[in-house]
Amino acid sequence: MKADAVRGHLDGLLLAVLEAGPLHGYAIITAVMNRSGGALELRTGTIYPALKRLERLGLLTSSWESIGERRRRCYRLTDEGRRSLAGERAEWRQFTAAIGAVLNPGSNA
């Protein structure tokens, strides 16, 4: 899938995979790839700036945690992040309905 396909939806993707609980960066990348059946492969150079921005906006918090002998920064949703995710989902439903209406005129799907 083209990298441009993710543009505009990255925040929603990151918030969605963090909904179940805290994850570190590589686990976030893996979760997106697994959930998309391998179609979406995010790069570290893409997600870390986005995670920092989401944290500055108050949608995420982070802390250093030890996982085995490694220390990793783990990210978790805030209450504001959960509200933002709900908004992202509503916008996605509207967007896909509009695109579907154009690509499949006369279809109920």
ChimeraX commands (.cxc) that place a marker at each C-alpha (Angstrom):
marker #1 position 0.00,0.00,0.00 radius 0.5
marker #1 position 1.26,3.46,-0.82 radius 0.5
marker #1 position 2.72,5.49,2.06 radius 0.5
marker #1 position 0.47,8.38,1.00 radius 0.5
marker #1 position -2.56,6.27,1.94 radius 0.5
marker #1 position -1.67,6.67,5.62 radius 0.5
marker #1 position -1.25,10.42,5.41 radius 0.5
marker #1 position -4.02,12.12,7.35 radius 0.5
marker #1 position -4.87,8.95,9.25 radius 0.5
marker #1 position -1.69,8.36,11.22 radius 0.5
marker #1 position -2.99,9.90,14.44 radius 0.5
marker #1 position -6.06,7.69,14.39 radius 0.5
marker #1 position -3.98,4.59,13.72 radius 0.5
marker #1 position -1.63,5.33,16.62 radius 0.5
marker #1 position -4.44,6.16,19.03 radius 0.5
marker #1 position -6.35,3.02,18.03 radius 0.5
marker #1 position -3.51,0.61,18.73 radius 0.5
marker #1 position -2.89,2.29,22.10 radius 0.5
marker #1 position -6.53,1.96,23.12 radius 0.5
marker #1 position -5.98,-1.52,24.58 radius 0.5
marker #1 position -3.06,-0.41,26.74 radius 0.5
marker #1 position 0.45,1.03,26.77 radius 0.5
marker #1 position 2.97,0.04,24.11 radius 0.5
marker #1 position 6.50,1.02,23.16 radius 0.5
marker #1 position 7.36,2.29,19.69 radius 0.5
marker #1 position 8.31,-0.98,18.02 radius 0.5
marker #1 position 5.23,-2.69,19.49 radius 0.5
marker #1 position 3.07,0.11,18.02 radius 0.5
marker #1 position 4.61,-0.45,14.57 radius 0.5
marker #1 position 4.03,-4.20,14.91 radius 0.5
marker #1 position 0.43,-3.74,16.07 radius 0.5
marker #1 position -0.42,-1.54,13.07 radius 0.5
marker #1 position 1.21,-4.02,10.71 radius 0.5
marker #1 position -0.58,-6.99,12.29 radius 0.5
marker #1 position -3.98,-5.30,12.37 radius 0.5
marker #1 position -3.64,-4.28,8.72 radius 0.5
marker #1 position -2.64,-7.78,7.63 radius 0.5
marker #1 position 0.78,-6.46,6.69 radius 0.5
marker #1 position -0.56,-3.74,4.39 radius 0.5
marker #1 position 0.62,-0.87,6.61 radius 0.5
marker #1 position 4.26,-0.84,7.57 radius 0.5
marker #1 position 5.10,2.34,9.47 radius 0.5
marker #1 position 8.66,3.52,9.85 radius 0.5
marker #1 position 10.25,4.68,13.09 radius 0.5
marker #1 position 11.00,8.03,11.43 radius 0.5
marker #1 position 7.27,8.44,10.93 radius 0.5
marker #1 position 5.83,7.33,14.23 radius 0.5
marker #1 position 8.20,8.83,16.81 radius 0.5
marker #1 position 7.64,12.46,15.73 radius 0.5
marker #1 position 3.88,11.73,15.63 radius 0.5
marker #1 position 3.96,10.18,19.12 radius 0.5
marker #1 position 5.81,13.20,20.49 radius 0.5
marker #1 position 3.32,15.55,18.84 radius 0.5
marker #1 position 0.35,13.59,20.24 radius 0.5
marker #1 position 1.98,13.76,23.65 radius 0.5
marker #1 position 2.43,17.54,23.38 radius 0.5
marker #1 position -1.26,17.79,22.47 radius 0.5
marker #1 position -2.18,15.90,25.64 radius 0.5
marker #1 position -3.56,12.87,23.79 radius 0.5
marker #1 position -0.82,10.54,25.08 radius 0.5
marker #1 position 1.46,10.27,28.06 radius 0.5
marker #1 position 4.72,8.36,28.13 radius 0.5
marker #1 position 7.11,6.93,30.66 radius 0.5
marker #1 position 10.29,4.89,30.66 radius 0.5
marker #1 position 9.72,1.26,31.53 radius 0.5
marker #1 position 12.08,-1.68,31.82 radius 0.5
marker #1 position 11.23,-4.56,29.54 radius 0.5
marker #1 position 13.72,-7.29,30.31 radius 0.5
marker #1 position 17.07,-5.56,30.44 radius 0.5
marker #1 position 15.99,-2.82,28.03 radius 0.5
marker #1 position 14.45,0.51,28.90 radius 0.5
marker #1 position 11.81,1.67,26.48 radius 0.5
marker #1 position 9.48,4.62,26.36 radius 0.5
marker #1 position 5.91,3.37,26.60 radius 0.5
marker #1 position 2.96,5.41,25.41 radius 0.5
marker #1 position -0.60,5.35,26.72 radius 0.5
marker #1 position -3.82,7.16,25.88 radius 0.5
marker #1 position -5.11,9.95,28.06 radius 0.5
marker #1 position -8.83,10.63,28.52 radius 0.5
marker #1 position -8.46,13.38,25.91 radius 0.5
marker #1 position -6.80,10.82,23.61 radius 0.5
marker #1 position -9.80,8.51,23.97 radius 0.5
marker #1 position -12.14,11.37,23.05 radius 0.5
marker #1 position -9.95,12.22,20.06 radius 0.5
marker #1 position -9.99,8.56,18.95 radius 0.5
marker #1 position -13.80,8.57,19.05 radius 0.5
marker #1 position -13.75,11.65,16.82 radius 0.5
marker #1 position -11.25,10.03,14.44 radius 0.5
marker #1 position -13.52,7.01,14.14 radius 0.5
marker #1 position -16.59,9.15,13.41 radius 0.5
marker #1 position -14.71,11.09,10.74 radius 0.5
marker #1 position -13.44,7.82,9.22 radius 0.5
marker #1 position -16.99,6.44,8.95 radius 0.5
marker #1 position -18.15,9.64,7.22 radius 0.5
marker #1 position -15.14,9.62,4.87 radius 0.5
marker #1 position -15.51,5.97,3.86 radius 0.5
marker #1 position -19.27,6.41,3.33 radius 0.5
marker #1 position -18.66,9.40,1.04 radius 0.5
marker #1 position -15.91,7.65,-0.96 radius 0.5
marker #1 position -18.03,4.50,-1.16 radius 0.5
marker #1 position -20.95,6.50,-2.53 radius 0.5
marker #1 position -18.73,7.84,-5.32 radius 0.5
marker #1 position -16.88,4.61,-6.15 radius 0.5
marker #1 position -19.93,2.36,-5.88 radius 0.5
marker #1 position -22.94,4.45,-6.91 radius 0.5
marker #1 position -26.25,2.73,-6.27 radius 0.5
marker #1 position -24.68,0.35,-3.78 radius 0.5
marker #1 position -25.77,0.18,-0.15 radius 0.5
marker #1 position -22.21,-0.66,0.97 radius 0.5
marker link #1:1,2 radius 0.2
marker link #1:2,3 radius 0.2
marker link #1:3,4 radius 0.2
marker link #1:4,5 radius 0.2
marker link #1:5,6 radius 0.2
marker link #1:6,7 radius 0.2
marker link #1:7,8 radius 0.2
marker link #1:8,9 radius 0.2
marker link #1:9,10 radius 0.2
marker link #1:10,11 radius 0.2
marker link #1:11,12 radius 0.2
marker link #1:12,13 radius 0.2
marker link #1:13,14 radius 0.2
marker link #1:14,15 radius 0.2
marker link #1:15,16 radius 0.2
marker link #1:16,17 radius 0.2
marker link #1:17,18 radius 0.2
marker link #1:18,19 radius 0.2
marker link #1:19,20 radius 0.2
marker link #1:20,21 radius 0.2
marker link #1:21,22 radius 0.2
marker link #1:22,23 radius 0.2
marker link #1:23,24 radius 0.2
marker link #1:24,25 radius 0.2
marker link #1:25,26 radius 0.2
marker link #1:26,27 radius 0.2
marker link #1:27,28 radius 0.2
marker link #1:28,29 radius 0.2
marker link #1:29,30 radius 0.2
marker link #1:30,31 radius 0.2
marker link #1:31,32 radius 0.2
marker link #1:32,33 radius 0.2
marker link #1:33,34 radius 0.2
marker link #1:34,35 radius 0.2
marker link #1:35,36 radius 0.2
marker link #1:36,37 radius 0.2
marker link #1:37,38 radius 0.2
marker link #1:38,39 radius 0.2
marker link #1:39,40 radius 0.2
marker link #1:40,41 radius 0.2
marker link #1:41,42 radius 0.2
marker link #1:42,43 radius 0.2
marker link #1:43,44 radius 0.2
marker link #1:44,45 radius 0.2
marker link #1:45,46 radius 0.2
marker link #1:46,47 radius 0.2
marker link #1:47,48 radius 0.2
marker link #1:48,49 radius 0.2
marker link #1:49,50 radius 0.2
marker link #1:50,51 radius 0.2
marker link #1:51,52 radius 0.2
marker link #1:52,53 radius 0.2
marker link #1:53,54 radius 0.2
marker link #1:54,55 radius 0.2
marker link #1:55,56 radius 0.2
marker link #1:56,57 radius 0.2
marker link #1:57,58 radius 0.2
marker link #1:58,59 radius 0.2
marker link #1:59,60 radius 0.2
marker link #1:60,61 radius 0.2
marker link #1:61,62 radius 0.2
marker link #1:62,63 radius 0.2
marker link #1:63,64 radius 0.2
marker link #1:64,65 radius 0.2
marker link #1:65,66 radius 0.2
marker link #1:66,67 radius 0.2
marker link #1:67,68 radius 0.2
marker link #1:68,69 radius 0.2
marker link #1:69,70 radius 0.2
marker link #1:70,71 radius 0.2
marker link #1:71,72 radius 0.2
marker link #1:72,73 radius 0.2
marker link #1:73,74 radius 0.2
marker link #1:74,75 radius 0.2
marker link #1:75,76 radius 0.2
marker link #1:76,77 radius 0.2
marker link #1:77,78 radius 0.2
marker link #1:78,79 radius 0.2
marker link #1:79,80 radius 0.2
marker link #1:80,81 radius 0.2
marker link #1:81,82 radius 0.2
marker link #1:82,83 radius 0.2
marker link #1:83,84 radius 0.2
marker link #1:84,85 radius 0.2
marker link #1:85,86 radius 0.2
marker link #1:86,87 radius 0.2
marker link #1:87,88 radius 0.2
marker link #1:88,89 radius 0.2
marker link #1:89,90 radius 0.2
marker link #1:90,91 radius 0.2
marker link #1:91,92 radius 0.2
marker link #1:92,93 radius 0.2
marker link #1:93,94 radius 0.2
marker link #1:94,95 radius 0.2
marker link #1:95,96 radius 0.2
marker link #1:96,97 radius 0.2
marker link #1:97,98 radius 0.2
marker link #1:98,99 radius 0.2
marker link #1:99,100 radius 0.2
marker link #1:100,101 radius 0.2
marker link #1:101,102 radius 0.2
marker link #1:102,103 radius 0.2
marker link #1:103,104 radius 0.2
marker link #1:104,105 radius 0.2
marker link #1:105,106 radius 0.2
marker link #1:106,107 radius 0.2
marker link #1:107,108 radius 0.2
marker link #1:108,109 radius 0.2
view
